[in-house]
Amino acid sequence: MTQAAATRAAVDDHPFLRRALRAGVVNHAAAARFLDVDGDEDAVAAAVRRYGEELPGFDADDRDAHVSMQSGLGASDDGLVVVAGAGFEPGEGDLTALLADGDVDSRALAAALERLHAAGVDPVAAGVAEESLVVVVERRDGADALRVVEDALDAVPA
């Protein structure tokens, strides 16, 4: 594998760095120091710069989706979201579901989860199917999480 190919692979192993390269906000020398690529640091920095020039520019889409909140979710075998037999449905629980209907997909879910984590909200469960997205959070996080998900859907990285 060439050093350029190794550098591209190392960048691709770090999606945040790839996204920053697309946005044009990376210090190439710092990225070269961060990446675990054998060889001269200046050559790796040059490979990072060239790879960034090859990538499409950063763009974000505003998604047309309505986000609502449903409180009182509890554990269930089925419900709004089910993973490996563990589900959540409305009832007597202490969780809140954020439901987005419309132009949503796995990229929208990834953007919402990344923003939630950055805001200090740790989702209990999440999923997306067809034109629906659901994120389950602790009840106390519901209102803040609603605003975060709405904001995330306004700027989903393309």
VENRA-V264944 format. One record per pair of residues at least 4 apart in sequence whose C-alpha atoms are under 6 Angstrom apart, sorted by sequence separation. I is the first residue (numbers start at 1). GAP is how many residues later the second one is. D is the distance in whole Angstrom. If there is no record, write none. Layout:
# VENRA-V264944
i gap d
I GAP D
I GAP D
This chain:
# VENRA-V264944
i gap d
78 4 6
82 4 5
104 4 6
117 4 5
128 4 6
141 4 6
20 5 6
21 5 6
82 5 4
116 5 5
117 5 6
128 5 4
20 6 6
81 6 5
127 6 6
11 7 6
81 7 6
127 7 5
77 8 6
79 8 6
80 8 6
126 8 5
32 9 6
77 9 6
78 9 5
79 9 5
80 9 6
126 9 4
77 10 5
79 10 4
125 10 6
76 11 5
125 11 5
32 12 5
75 12 6
76 12 5
124 12 5
32 13 5
75 13 5
123 13 6
124 13 5
74 14 5
123 14 5
73 15 6
74 15 6
29 16 5
73 16 5
28 17 5
73 17 4
72 18 6
73 18 6
72 19 6
74 19 4
72 20 5
73 20 5
72 21 5
72 22 5
73 22 5
72 23 6
73 23 6
71 25 4
70 26 6
70 27 5
104 27 6
69 28 6
69 29 5
102 29 5
68 30 6
101 30 6
21 31 5
68 31 5
101 31 5
67 32 5
100 32 6
22 33 6
67 33 4
100 33 5
66 34 5
99 34 6
22 35 5
23 35 5
65 35 6
66 35 5
99 35 5
22 36 5
65 36 5
98 36 6
65 37 4
98 37 5
112 37 5
65 38 5
97 38 6
64 39 5
97 39 4
63 40 6
96 40 6
112 40 5
96 41 5
111 41 6
95 42 6
96 42 6
4 43 5
95 43 5
96 43 5
95 44 5
94 45 6
111 45 6
96 46 6
108 48 6
63 90 5
63 91 6
62 92 4
62 93 5
61 94 5
60 95 5
61 95 5
60 96 5
60 97 4
59 98 6
60 98 5
59 99 6
